[in-house]
Amino acid sequence: MPVMPSPSVTWTAFAGQRLIASGTPAEVVTAAKGALDAGESESLLLFDDATGRTVDFHLRGTLEEVLARLQPAPDPAAESSEPRGPGRPKLGVVAREVTLLPRHWEWLSEQPGGASVALRKLVEAARASSGDADRVRRAQAATDRFMTTMAGNAPGYEEAARALYAGDRTRFNKWTRSWPDDIRECARRLAAPAFSRETP
C-alpha cells in the first residue's frame, strides 16, 4: 500500500543502532534501500520523526518501484465524471457527526456563517492558543515512542523518560549520555521542542 507523507514530513532510518539517514521520506527510503542492497545485516527501522512511530515500508524491488510507493494512490473520485454532491471536497472538508446540547446548537445557529463556520473558527482559535503546549506534547510522545523502541533496555531509560515529561533538558541529557551515539543524538533532536518552555 502506498505511503502518503506530506511535504513537511521527515523520517529517520536506523540499521541496528547506527543511523542510516534522516531527511525527507524519499531521501531516507533511498538510503535504506541502498543499505539493504549492499547487504546490510542489521535490521532496518524507519521512523516518522513527527510521531516517533516506525514506518512499515516495503523496500523490495527496484529503487523506482520503492520510491513509487511514496506516491499517493489515484483518487477514483477525482477521475469520475459523475456530478459531485454538496460540500467542498477541494478544500478537504470532511463531514462527521458532532453531538452538542440544544443550547450549543442554538448559539451556533446564531453565528455569522452558521454552525460550520463558527465551529471552524473556534477550532482554529483553540489551536492557536494551545500551539506551544501541543508542540511540547507531540515532541514528548514522539521521543518517548522512539526511545521505547531504540533504547527501552538502555541504562537510564526510565530516568530519561521522566526527565522528558518533566521538561528537564539537563537531566534528560545526563541520562542519555551513555547511549549509543546515533540513538542519543536522535532522541535529543526529537526531544528538543519538549524543552522549549524551559526557563533560560
Salt bridges, closest charged atoms under 4 A:
ASP37 OD1 - LYS33 NZ 3.14
GLU40 OE1 - ARG18 NH2 2.47
ASP49 OD2 - ARG189 NH1 3.23
GLU124 OE2 - ARG127 NH1 3.70
ASP132 OD1 - ARG135 NH2 2.15
ASP134 OD1 - ARG137 NH2 2.19
ASP168 OD2 - ARG171 NH1 3.75
ASP181 OD1 - ARG184 NH2 3.19
GLU185 OE2 - ARG184 NE 2.91
GLU198 OE1 - ARG169 NE 3.12
